[in-house]
Amino acid sequence: MNTPVPPAGGKIDRAALPALFAPRGADTHKGSFGTVGVVGGGPGMTGAALLAARAALKTGAGKVLVGFAQDAAPLACDPLQLELMLRDARSLLEEDWGVTAWVAGCGIGTGTLAANVLSELFVLRRGAPLVLDADGLNLLARGEIQPGWGEGPVVLTPHPAEAGRLLGAGAADVQADRPGAARELARRYGAWIVLKGAGTVVCPPQGELRTNTSGNPGLATAGTGDVLAGMLGSLIAQKLPLDQAVAGAVWLHGAAADALVARGVGPIGLTAGELADAARELRNRG
């Protein structure tokens, strides 16, 4: 997260993100701001799905459901965020909950259950946008799931090592040409690419790359990628224009870390769970 990289294409900064700060109408309700479905949190990784789900809620989604990649939901409720609706993944997928954006892969694991759940999601997502993160990308790189995810936008969120696996290359090769790696991933998978790292690169399936300007080394800690995935799903579910939603989540994630560091919370010891509150404050401050 702290290796400087050259810029690629345009810049992502606050001024480029008017939709992120647009005021809400007085007559809106929870259905106005979308429903996020988070699929992940295999055995021993329940927290990854919860980090993504909490971030989705605090970034402004109207409703958030979590489907854990386990035989049964490990918790009846999230004791820190009672508003989240928790289920096992199959229960979430087998019924139409009106999900308007999916976030999948956070802590899902790389076993058979994880692969089956993701393959089922690709079939059942009904064109709703999909953010695929973490072990979902590793399963894709290993050929244990296929990119037959049907209609609707897809966002892949690799860090350099994951990007290397998807490209059959090493992380050092990706870092040597981050714009080129992002372009090739976008072309190969027909997806939006969020290539994480210092100066996160955002690349649509067709179009100009953009490089993020926010963030700091405090983000180099476990769980921050899960938070970013939740933010992406949340802004997409809220029907921000897709370019504003993807770029906005990336910028907001980094800006939240910057705001925390400015208050003396990090960079050393900053935790992923602190980002969502800081991001919420930034959106509301406008």
Disulfide bonds with the S-S distance in Angstrom:
none
